């Protein structure tokens, strides 16, 4: 049940998630029918429901599978990289034109505002992202990169607002120069450093 001949269940699920990401990004959540996603994936409606219980579940699953994972990818590519450097690199990319999968978060946020069926799994998704970011902040505090007096949860929330806000305000609505944005981010990250680091930086610039 839910299988494409000659294709495993896992491969069928991935085809559905990829099709869902593409169709939701093009048509929006409200403008997409389950039948549209099934047709794009080359399966029947019944096959789709064998893997996902609802359109809302499929939207959040597609976001989990194909949403932006820039921070995780940067850390995986260079595990020895400092957390503050990873945050700066990720932050510098935010104002640039998003990839097609960036539209997924916009659709999910808008749908969650209107539909409680979407809001429930989205709360879990955002909570998991916030928890992961808070753990990253704690690691940076333990390593002396960030001020231990800062709330990891508050800083994680700040990062989420920046990342999700960048999807809602794309470059075609408003843009800022790369150098100006990088300078601002550097100032912000410097302000988040432990107090002793501030004093050392000030003394070195005298």
N, C-alpha and C positions, 0 to 999 in steps of 0.2 A: 504494500500500500504506500503510495506517495513516491514510488520509485520510477525513474526513467529507465527503460530497458538498456542494460549494459552500463548503467551509471550507479554508483553506490549511493546510499542514503545521505552520506556526508556531502558528496558532490552535488546531489540534488538540492540539499539545503543551501549550499554555497551559491548555487545558481539562482535560487529564490532570493537570497539576501542581496546579491549583486543586482538582480532585476528590480528588486524593491528600492534599492538606493537610487538607481537610475530613474525609475518612474516617479517616485516621490519627489525627487529633485526637479523634474521637468513639469509635473502636473500639480504638485502640492498634495498635501494629505487629503483635504476635502475633495479634490478633483480626481483622486485615484480610487479605482475600484479593485477589489481583490482579483476580479477576473482580468484586469489589465496586467497585474503583476504575474499572474499565472501564465497568461499568453506570452508575455515577454520572456519568461523563463522556459517556455515550451512544455508546460505541464498543465494538468487539469485543475479545476478549483478544488476537487477532492484531494488531489495530491498535495496541494498547498496546505490545506487544513490538516493533513496528516503530520505536518511539521510545525505549523503555527496556528494558535487558537483564534486569532483575530487580526484585523488590520493594524490595530494599535500595537499588539505584541510584535508584529512584523516590522513596524516602523522603528521601534526601539532596538530590536535585534539587529536591524540593518545599520542603525547608528553605532551600536557596539562593534559590529564587524568592520564597518567601512568609514566610521567617523575619524576625525583627526586624531593621530596618536604621535604628534610631533615630539613631545617631551620624552615619551617612552622610547621612541626610535633613536633620539639623540643619546640617551643614556645607554641604550643597547649597543650603539655604534662605538661609543667611547666610555666604558664604565668608570674610567679614572678621572673623567672630566668633573670639575667642581660643579656643585648644584647651582651656584650663582651664575656661572658661565652658561649653563644649560638654559636657565631662565632668561638670560639676556638674548641668547641666540633665538630661542623660541619667540620671545617678545618682539624682536626686530622683524620677524616675518608676519606679524599680525596684520599690519595695515595693507599688505600686498594683496593682490587679487587672489581670492581663495580658489582651491581646486573644486571640481564639480561636487565632490562629497561634502564640501563645506556647507552646501545648501541644505543638507540633511538636518543639521542642528537647528537651522532656522525653522524648517517645517515642523520639527519635533517640538520646539519651544512654543510656536504659535498654536499647534494642535493641543498641547498640554494646557494652554490657557483656556481653550474652549471646551475640551473634552476630558472629563475625569478619567475615562478609560485609558487615555494616553498619559495623563498627569501622574497616575500611580506608578507605572514603570519608569517614567522619567524622573520621579523623585528618587527612586532607587539608583538610577544611572548617574544622576548628578551627585548624589550622596557618595557613591563609590569613587567618582572622580575627585570630589573634595577630600575624601579620606586618603586617597593616594597622594594628592598634593600636600596634605597636612603631614603625612609621613615623610615626604621629601623635605619639607621645611624642618622637621625635627632632626632629620639626619644632618642638614646643613647647620643647624644650631649646635648639635653635638660636635660637629667638626670645626666649629669656630667661625663659620662663614656668615651666619646670621645672628642677630641679637637674640639671646635666649629669653629676653623679657617679652618678645613679641608673641602674640597668640598664633599658633600654627593654623588653627581653624579660621581665624580672621584673614590671615595672609592667603590661605588657600581660597577663601571666598573672593578675595581681591583678584587673584589670578583667574578664577572662573569668570568673573565679571568682564575682565579684559578680553579673554579668549572668546567668550560667547558674544560680547558686544562687537567684536571685530567682524563677526559673521553677519551681524545685523546692520552694520554701517560699512558697506564695501567701498572700495576706492572710487567707484563711479558716483557715489553720493558725496563723499568727502575724502580728501587725501592729504597727506602731510609728507614732507621730504624725508628720505631715509636717514640723512645725517641728523636732522632735527629730532626725529623720533628716537634714534639711537642715543643721542645726548641726553634726552629726558629719561630714558630707561636707565642709563648708567647712573644718573643722579639719584633716581629712586632706589636702585639696588645698593648704591653706596650708603644711602641713608638708613638702610635696613641692616647694615653691618654692626657688629658689637661696638659699644662706645669707645673702647681702646683703639679700635681700627680707625675711627673718625679722627682721634687725636693724632695718630701716627700719620694719617694722610695730610692733615693740616700742617703738621710740622715739616713734612717732606716737601711741601709746596712753598714754604717760606724762603 
